[in-house]
Amino acid sequence: MRNDLKARRAERRWSQAELGKALGVSRQTVIALENDKYDPSLPLAFRIAALFECSIEEIFTPEEEDLSGG
């Protein structure tokens, strides 16, 4: 799953640690999210969307193979 979390964080001039603290996760989790190495749980995705005042779909988009089932 792709996301634009890094760009949104940069717009607000937050460090990865600051974003992690705001979301209740570690800096390492933020790094993994930003590098598309970790897909968030649904509750975490909702917290991220609420923090950035947008919908989950505005931040996270499925990879092409996710849509094709392969």
VOLUM-226332 format. One line per field, with one value per residue (C-alpha): residue number from 1; residue in three letters; x, y, z. Coordinates in steps of 0.05 Angstrom, whole numbers, plus 5000, padded with zeros to 4 digits. Layout:
BEGIN
resi = NUM; ...
resn = ala; ...
east = X; ...
north = Y; ...
up = Z; ...
***
This chain:
BEGIN
resi = 1; 2; 3; 4; 5; 6; 7; 8; 9; 10; 11; 12; 13; 14; 15; 16; 17; 18; 19; 20; 21; 22; 23; 24; 25; 26; 27; 28; 29; 30; 31; 32; 33; 34; 35; 36; 37; 38; 39; 40; 41; 42; 43; 44; 45; 46; 47; 48; 49; 50; 51; 52; 53; 54; 55; 56; 57; 58; 59; 60; 61; 62; 63; 64; 65; 66; 67; 68; 69; 70
resn = met; arg; asn; asp; leu; lys; ala; arg; arg; ala; glu; arg; arg; trp; ser; gln; ala; glu; leu; gly; lys; ala; leu; gly; val; ser; arg; gln; thr; val; ile; ala; leu; glu; asn; asp; lys; tyr; asp; pro; ser; leu; pro; leu; ala; phe; arg; ile; ala; ala; leu; phe; glu; cys; ser; ile; glu; glu; ile; phe; thr; pro; glu; glu; glu; asp; leu; ser; gly; gly
east = 5000; 5027; 5020; 5040; 5053; 5125; 5102; 5046; 5093; 5144; 5091; 5079; 5154; 5145; 5201; 5186; 5190; 5139; 5091; 5100; 5085; 5022; 4999; 5020; 5071; 5147; 5191; 5209; 5136; 5132; 5195; 5165; 5099; 5135; 5177; 5117; 5144; 5085; 5010; 4976; 4920; 4852; 4851; 4920; 4898; 4838; 4884; 4930; 4872; 4843; 4910; 4917; 4843; 4828; 4801; 4842; 4837; 4871; 4933; 4934; 4925; 4930; 4986; 4963; 4973; 4930; 4872; 4882; 4885; 4956
north = 5000; 5068; 5130; 5203; 5205; 5230; 5290; 5307; 5303; 5347; 5399; 5407; 5405; 5347; 5297; 5224; 5221; 5277; 5243; 5177; 5210; 5243; 5175; 5134; 5093; 5089; 5128; 5061; 5049; 5117; 5100; 5033; 5067; 5121; 5069; 5026; 4969; 4967; 4973; 5005; 4972; 5002; 5039; 5069; 5089; 5125; 5161; 5182; 5208; 5246; 5277; 5303; 5320; 5280; 5212; 5148; 5143; 5211; 5184; 5110; 5081; 5007; 4982; 4960; 4886; 4895; 4916; 4857; 4806; 4784
up = 5000; 4981; 5024; 5025; 5099; 5092; 5050; 5098; 5157; 5121; 5105; 5180; 5195; 5244; 5258; 5253; 5329; 5336; 5289; 5325; 5392; 5364; 5338; 5398; 5358; 5355; 5308; 5277; 5260; 5226; 5186; 5165; 5145; 5105; 5069; 5051; 5094; 5141; 5129; 5189; 5228; 5215; 5282; 5266; 5196; 5227; 5277; 5220; 5178; 5238; 5254; 5183; 5179; 5117; 5096; 5099; 5023; 5015; 5050; 5032; 4962; 4944; 4899; 4830; 4848; 4910; 4866; 4818; 4875; 4858
***
